[in-house]
């Protein structure tokens, strides 16, 4: 090996963000294996590669013993002291055994080892980078689609958006830029596998954290998120600062902040409601945009009975029960809804009627 090889390894290390010492150690380990293989020895050996000149030396390592049982790996105390009188039993003696043609063998092995170690190191760095970003958002470009799965190029890595994590009805086109939520990062023989989602509630939460400075700075807190991906979502927000309107902060001037998120989710409607520690008030807020006349909380059954104006009943329930269902998911309460007329004509059932059941789905 020569100085050019040493320089090349050092430059490669810097370019790939890998410590050159890691690559040199890998080369030395590989050369130990190459030496044993090519010279048919079971000796314990150490290869020393000069990090400046590229000069190579191979040393047989022998254990100092009183009586030699394995001449390949042991040396008598008497013979060890002929080399250096200071040796004692149990010391390790190194004897140079560098073959004349070892440089040629080393060169053949070194390139392959360096390339392989760089590949492994790059995979390791990519894994660590994205493993530390689980439950975060990444932006990528749609690269290809196979078996209905979407493969997204993240730069130095590829993410997989499986069918089950795709928004129903969402159309994916080649080269489209898209934000996704990292669910899991797995180690595989082909490198890290990054599983992402467009349906996870965490995607909506992280989008608001990115778009709303008050959330990012901790002034406004997201208490809960409920999603029916591609259709409608509800998000409950809260602040301790009386001078901040948490809902207004999320909506933004002329609705610009929430509209940016709606656009990213391809038109998914988003209701932003104010969180309250009072369950009755929280449920009433969660049923927005419907107005609530009265609420009754049944703590033991975790049920909230709600009365709304007659003309607002369908709005409170929502299409196919969606509004009530999302409100129930958001608050964690079962919700039984009746109009004012219904509440006068029919008393509430102990566990809720059909409307309430729809809200629990």
C-alpha positions in Angstrom: 0.0 0.0 0.0 1.1 3.5 -0.6 0.5 7.1 0.5 -2.1 7.6 -2.3 -4.2 4.9 -0.7 -3.9 6.5 2.7 -5.0 9.9 1.3 -7.9 8.3 -0.6 -9.2 6.6 2.6 -8.9 9.9 4.5 -10.8 11.8 1.8 -13.5 9.2 1.6 -14.0 9.3 5.3 -14.4 13.1 5.4 -16.7 13.0 2.4 -19.0 10.4 3.9 -18.8 11.8 7.4 -17.0 8.7 8.7 -13.9 8.9 10.9 -10.9 7.7 8.8 -9.7 5.7 11.9 -12.8 3.5 11.6 -11.9 2.7 8.0 -8.3 2.0 8.8 -9.3 -0.3 11.6 -11.6 -2.2 9.3 -8.8 -2.6 6.8 -6.5 -3.9 9.5 -9.1 -6.5 10.6 -9.6 -7.6 7.0 -5.9 -8.0 6.5 -5.6 -10.2 9.5 -8.2 -12.5 7.9 -6.5 -12.3 4.5 -3.1 -13.2 6.1 -4.5 -16.3 7.9 -6.4 -17.4 4.7 -3.5 -17.0 2.3 -0.8 -18.4 4.5 -2.8 -21.1 6.1 -2.0 -20.2 9.7 -4.0 -20.3 12.9 -1.6 -17.9 14.6 -2.9 -14.9 16.5 -1.7 -12.0 14.4 -1.9 -8.2 14.4 -1.6 -6.0 11.3 -0.2 -2.5 11.7 -1.0 -0.1 9.0 1.0 3.2 9.1 -1.7 6.0 8.7 0.8 8.2 6.9 3.0 6.1 4.7 0.8 3.1 4.1 3.6 0.8 5.2 2.4 -2.6 6.5 3.7 -4.9 9.2 2.3 -8.2 10.4 3.1 -9.4 13.9 2.5 -12.9 15.4 1.3 -12.6 18.9 2.5 -15.3 21.2 1.6 -16.0 24.9 4.6 -16.4 27.2 4.4 -19.8 29.1 6.7 -22.0 31.1 6.0 -25.0 28.8 4.9 -24.7 25.2 1.9 -26.8 24.2 0.8 -24.8 21.1 3.9 -23.5 19.2 1.8 -21.4 16.9 0.4 -19.2 19.7 2.8 -19.8 22.6 6.5 -19.1 23.3 8.6 -20.4 26.2 9.7 -17.9 28.8 13.3 -18.8 27.9 12.9 -17.9 24.2 11.0 -14.8 25.1 13.8 -13.5 27.3 16.2 -14.0 24.4 14.2 -11.4 22.6 13.8 -9.1 25.6 15.0 -10.0 29.2 12.1 -8.1 30.7 9.4 -10.6 29.5 7.6 -12.5 32.2 5.1 -15.5 32.1 1.6 -14.5 30.7 3.1 -11.6 28.7 2.4 -11.3 25.0 5.4 -11.3 22.6 5.0 -9.8 19.1 7.2 -11.3 16.4 7.2 -9.7 13.0 6.1 -12.2 10.3 5.4 -9.8 7.4 5.5 -11.9 4.1 7.4 -10.3 1.1 4.3 -10.3 -1.1 1.8 -9.2 1.5 1.4 -5.7 0.0 -0.2 -7.2 -3.1 -2.6 -9.3 -1.1 -3.4 -6.3 1.1 -4.2 -4.1 -1.8 -6.7 -6.7 -3.2 -8.6 -6.8 0.1 -8.4 -3.2 1.2 -10.6 -1.6 -1.5 -13.5 -4.1 -1.0 -13.3 -3.7 2.8 -13.3 0.1 2.6 -16.3 0.2 0.3 -18.2 -2.3 2.4 -17.4 -0.5 5.7 -18.5 2.9 4.1 -21.8 1.3 3.0 -22.4 -0.1 6.5 -21.5 3.1 8.2 -23.8 5.1 5.9 -26.6 2.7 6.6 -25.9 3.0 10.3 -25.9 6.8 10.2 -29.2 6.9 8.2 -30.8 4.5 10.7 -29.7 6.6 13.6 -30.9 9.8 11.9 -34.4 8.6 11.2 -34.7 6.4 14.3 -34.3 9.5 16.3 -37.0 11.1 14.3 -39.8 8.6 14.9 -43.0 10.4 15.6 -41.8 13.3 13.5 -42.6 14.7 10.1 -40.4 14.2 7.0 -40.8 15.7 3.5 -40.0 13.6 0.5 -40.6 13.1 -3.2 -42.7 10.2 -4.5 -40.3 7.9 -6.3 -42.4 4.9 -7.3 -45.4 2.8 -6.6 -45.4 -1.0 -6.2 -48.2 -3.3 -5.1 -50.2 -0.2 -4.1 -47.4 0.9 -1.7 -45.9 4.3 -2.3 -42.1 4.7 -2.0 -40.9 8.1 -1.1 -37.3 9.5 -1.6 -36.1 11.3 1.5 -32.7 12.0 0.1 -30.3 9.4 1.5 -33.1 7.1 2.5 -36.4 5.7 1.2 -39.7 5.7 3.1 -42.6 3.2 2.5 -46.2 4.4 2.7 -48.3 1.2 2.9 -51.9 1.0 1.7 -53.2 0.9 5.3 -51.4 4.3 6.1 -52.7 6.1 3.0 -55.5 8.6 3.1 -58.6 7.0 1.4 -59.1 8.5 -2.0 -55.8 10.5 -2.0 -54.1 10.4 -5.3 -50.3 10.0 -5.4 -48.3 11.1 -8.4 -44.7 10.6 -9.3 -42.4 13.4 -8.3 -45.0 15.0 -6.0 -43.6 16.4 -2.8 -45.4 15.2 0.3 -45.1 15.3 4.1 -45.5 12.1 6.0 -45.3 10.9 9.7 -42.6 8.5 10.7 -44.2 5.5 12.4 -41.2 3.2 12.7 -37.6 2.7 11.6 -36.4 -0.9 11.1 -33.0 -2.3 10.6 -32.8 -4.7 7.6 -30.0 -6.4 5.6 -30.6 -3.9 2.8 -30.4 -0.9 5.1 -33.0 1.0 7.2 -36.7 0.6 6.4 -38.7 3.7 7.2 -42.4 3.2 7.6 -44.5 6.4 7.3 -48.1 7.4 7.5 -50.5 10.0 6.1 -53.4 8.9 8.4 -51.9 9.0 11.9 -53.2 11.7 14.2 -49.6 12.6 15.0 -49.3 14.0 11.4 -51.9 16.6 12.1 -50.4 17.4 15.5 -46.9 17.9 14.1 -48.2 20.0 11.2 -49.8 22.4 13.7 -46.6 22.5 15.7 -44.7 23.4 12.6 -47.2 26.0 11.4 -48.2 27.7 14.7 -45.3 29.4 16.5 -47.3 29.6 19.7 -47.6 25.8 19.8 -43.9 25.4 18.8 -42.9 27.7 21.7 -45.1 25.9 24.2 -47.5 28.9 24.7 -50.4 26.9 23.3 -50.8 23.1 24.0 -52.5 20.5 21.8 -54.5 18.4 24.3 -56.1 15.9 21.9 -56.5 15.0 18.2 -59.2 13.0 16.5 -59.0 12.2 12.8 -61.0 10.5 10.1 -58.3 10.9 7.5 -59.2 12.6 4.3 -62.6 13.6 5.7 -62.6 15.6 8.9 -60.5 16.2 12.0 -60.9 17.8 15.4 -58.1 19.3 17.5 -58.4 20.6 21.1 -56.0 23.4 22.1 -55.3 25.0 25.5 -53.3 27.9 26.9 -52.6 29.1 30.4 -51.9 32.6 29.1 -55.1 34.7 29.3 -53.8 37.1 26.6 -53.6 34.3 24.0 -56.6 33.0 22.1 -55.5 29.4 21.4 -58.1 28.8 18.7 -57.3 32.1 17.0 -53.6 31.3 17.1 -54.2 28.0 15.3 -56.5 29.5 12.7 -54.2 32.4 11.9 -54.9 35.7 10.2 -57.6 35.2 7.7 -57.4 31.5 8.3 -54.0 31.3 6.7 -52.3 28.9 9.2 -55.1 26.3 9.3 -55.5 26.6 5.5 -51.9 25.7 4.9 -52.5 22.5 6.9 -55.8 21.8 5.1 -53.9 22.1 1.7 -51.2 19.7 2.9 -53.9 17.2 3.8 -55.6 17.7 0.4 -58.7 19.4 1.7 -59.3 17.5 5.0 -61.7 19.7 7.1 -60.3 20.7 10.5 -62.3 21.9 13.5 -60.2 23.6 16.1 -61.9 23.7 19.6 -60.9 25.1 23.0 -60.0 22.5 25.6 -61.7 22.8 29.0 -61.2 20.8 32.2 -64.9 20.9 32.7 -66.2 17.9 30.8 -69.6 19.5 30.0 -67.9 22.6 28.5 -65.3 20.5 26.7 -67.9 18.3 25.0 -70.0 21.3 24.1 -66.9 22.9 22.5 -66.0 19.6 20.7 -69.4 19.5 19.0 -68.5 22.7 17.1 -69.8 24.0 14.7 -73.0 23.0 16.4 -74.3 25.1 19.3 -75.3 23.4 22.5 -78.3 24.4 24.7 -77.4 22.2 27.8 -75.2 19.3 28.9 -75.5 16.8 31.6 -72.5 14.7 32.7 -72.8 11.2 34.1 -69.4 10.6 35.7 -69.8 6.9 36.5 -70.8 6.0 33.0 -68.5 8.5 31.3 -71.5 9.8 29.3 -72.4 13.3 28.4 -76.0 14.1 27.5 -76.3 17.0 25.2 -79.3 19.1 24.1 -79.1 21.2 20.9 -81.6 23.4 19.1 -83.9 21.5 16.8 -82.4 23.1 13.7 -78.9 22.1 14.8 -79.5 18.4 15.5 -78.2 17.2 12.1 -75.2 19.5 12.3 -74.3 18.3 15.8 -74.6 14.6 14.7 -72.9 15.2 11.4 -73.1 13.2 8.2 -73.4 9.5 9.1 -72.7 10.6 12.8 -69.2 11.9 12.0 -69.3 15.1 14.0 -70.5 13.4 17.2 -68.2 10.5 16.6 -65.1 12.7 16.3 -66.2 14.7 19.4 -66.4 11.5 21.3 -62.9 10.4 20.2 -61.5 13.9 21.0 -63.0 14.1 24.5 -63.0 10.5 25.5 -66.7 10.8 26.5 -69.7 8.9 25.1 -72.0 11.6 23.8 -75.8 11.2 23.6 -77.4 14.0 21.6 -81.1 15.1 21.4 -82.9 18.1 20.1 -84.8 20.4 22.4 -88.1 18.9 21.2 -86.9 15.3 21.6 -85.6 16.0 25.1 -89.1 17.2 26.1 -91.0 14.4 24.5 -88.6 11.5 25.4 -86.4 11.4 28.5 -82.8 10.3 28.1 -82.1 6.6 28.4 -79.7 5.6 31.1 -76.9 4.6 28.6 -77.9 6.7 25.6 -80.1 6.1 22.6 -79.2 5.5 18.9 -77.6 8.9 18.5 -75.3 8.3 21.4 -74.3 4.9 20.0 -73.4 6.5 16.7 -71.2 8.9 18.6 -69.3 6.0 20.2 -68.2 4.3 17.0 
